[in-house]
Amino acid sequence: MPLSRSYAPLLGSCLLHIHMHHTLLGLYVHLMNLVFISALFQIALAPPGTQACTLDIAKFHRTCPVLPSHKPWLVVQGQPGSFYIDHAHPFGASSASSNAGMIANAAVDILEAEGVRPVQKYEDDLKSFRFPSPLGRFRDGDFLYDYDKDEMLGRMSPLCIPWHKEKCDSAFTFVTTFIGYRWDIPNKLVSLPEPKRYKFYERVRQFLDRFVGHPCQLLDVQKIHGSLCHVAFVYVEGRSRLPSLSNFAVKFPPNNEYAMRFPPDSVITDLKWWLNTLSIPNVNRQLRPRGIIQDLRIFVDASTSWGIGIVIGDEWAAFRLSESWKVDGRDICWLETVAIELLIYFLEARKFREVRLLIRSDNKGTIGALGKGRSRNRHINSSVRRIYAVLLPLFITPELEYVTSIANLADPISRGEPGAMGKQMFPSFQLPDELRPCFTYASI
């Protein structure tokens, strides 16, 4: 029976101020996201004195030897008449995949059973944590711990795991690198290591140099898109700069890997934003634990027949649509997203800070776009971009919940019916230029 793995012992007590997203990279990114979440919880909730140590298994995919009796069933054919015996089998078969992964998981379980916990794992990288202990035998500065690196490795030495001499941390430390990111545990920051930031900067620059005014292949788009999906974990505002690339990628014919297409202006504009952003060194993302959801009875709704309604508790606001609002790409989902955008401006004006708020909407498309931080629709994407430009510096976390139209208290207001008398909210903010021709504040 496998041992249970307690990646983050305080997981249930607090959630991170982070909005995770899915990408076209599929399962790979999904697994990376799981590791991110686990690491984020651990660091955001880390008590003072928490340290970590990275371990790297050497020759990870060459350390799963095949039983001699199994080798006849693992013959690989190359060129006609050429056959090869598979002596190592790290990836497993379709009926039993990831041999190396299962071995590494077992190593993590054994390490945690030996009192070294928690341990994060991705492929051949293990990240072990330690916390201050009043009875610890190992001192580092003002803190005592139950184990150091040598003690930790000694507890699992019978496994004879080949550790990489250069990629492992030399000791437990407060600042460490894991899964391609630099984690500052005491200050609760995550960033790209500077060499990696510069590598991605160069990747964007080279794409622009090669393909502005020139056609590219699908593989070129996939490479730059995958790179930017990775860095968007730190540069959260860049998530809304990804849909132009994914929209461009789907325009390539599916059965011709050599097909060429000219990058559209939207791709070039977004890549220039990325180039400027990645040119700035030492950019960090702060990791903050957030408390329980606050339910202030916030509802938003929109209707194409009248406009937008917003409810905060017993207060309400209404915005009337102008006749010029409807252009190609603007639909009810855009209106519902703008409803949340206008709500966010009210929250900003009311000095909301570092809070996690429940917001109810009856549009699942809007809820999905806000959850991912982007949309393929350029008008919705622009609204999402403006929303996060306000949310991120204020550390406001929206928790969106779907309700039916009947249960949505903002529904009648979005159709021109006034709320409670004397409870109408009046905006102290100006609408963005894109929205100004589309809406007027309505006193009803």
Beta strands, then each sheet from edge to edge (+ up, - down):
strand 1: 15-16
strand 2: 51-56
strand 3: 75-77
strand 4: 83-85
strand 5: 92-93
strand 6: 96-97
strand 7: 119-122
strand 8: 125-130
strand 9: 138-140
strand 10: 143-145
strand 11: 175-178
strand 12: 181-184
strand 13: 189-191
strand 14: 284-286
strand 15: 289-290
strand 16: 294-302
strand 17: 307-312
strand 18: 315-321
strand 19: 355-361
strand 20: 396-402
strand 21: 439-441
sheet 1: 1+ 15-
sheet 2: 2+ 8- 7+
sheet 3: 3+ 4-
sheet 4: 5+ 6-
sheet 5: 9+ 10-
sheet 6: 11+ 12- 13+ 14-
sheet 7: 20+ 19+ 16+ 17- 18+ 21-
end
